């Protein structure tokens, strides 16, 4: 048995083997001799000291055990991952650098060379990384090893991973699939964790990550906003079978989807990049123009997503956001599946402190002038600015305005819809007795509430977002709702 490695984040005074043996009240013999027993006892006490140092005093003993088990599981799931894209494609006669190749999955990723230790979702069940899972992994890993967490954050943005066009690899099965852009959010979290633990800012890490994320943001804007309308697609976006169709395959109806989750993720991406630009600008004024850039992106996306009428994702009758199906004849239809897709707009929320605004008077003048000239940008998002500031003159950037927020919360906090004893369901329980059904070309597509295994073959039949709870998106929703009280006067 080997205890966790000593973290650079938490400096521990490890007791000697002799001291550990003395303080042990009782030691059960292993049958391998006293020396081995002493070593084992020492390792146990070192592990106890380690987890005691990283566990907040307010955590109950039972919760501390859960936290320890969870962190130990994260440390245990590290695995060396090797993938040589050029060589793999050669073996499968799918390398576009050679003549006579056949197109196959990952054929455009011949630049890939992965040879790193990576945090895996579960190294025995599916020993490969997934980009957005990995971004969320860095959050708990930062508690026990901040440096390793930052390395993992940087990994997907290295030239051996990030595509030259700026796309981030999704996962080994198909790098070209699209995971939600949550890496800016994770970077911001790691930055604030480092400030709390070490009392300093790693400016080089922030700049390097921001610059590479800028490439990824540009890829999203150029590739996933089909008509330049500031509404986004993206395909399955890590939510597998949450929709009525396989969103990463051609639609049986023809046309395309304007996705509520893809658009909400991009609004959050804009906010996170804006927050990072604020942090960097405080130490390097050359990044100030990026604040204006990402503020504008957020306002454009908010205006497009909240467009009123049948062309918008907001359904006034239901008080909920839905994906919008654009058909080849130009008509549009909302796919009225009450799912996590319609809750994610809540997550696009951030608070702007008065001190932040005061540091950039020229940029604030530019933003206010833009909003004065195009007042439509503010009509459907949460109001902010003079007359709307909260405690300590805090402002807010939020995709959802107060009226829509109340209507969404009536469903999200309803035990017969999204709220369960263990968190927010991915699909409303409403669909248990009211499945969403759509007939296309003589074939019936439906979405039912399924709290356990999937009953469809979509994504191999082993994935289910039609009811079960996924903790990371719950954490994003909780974060957003916790920001609202700080605005109250």
Order of alpha helices (4+ residues) and beta strands (2+ residues): alpha-alpha-alpha-beta-alpha-beta-alpha-alpha-alpha-alpha-beta-alpha-alpha-beta-beta-beta-beta-alpha-beta-alpha-alpha-beta-alpha-beta-beta-beta-beta-alpha
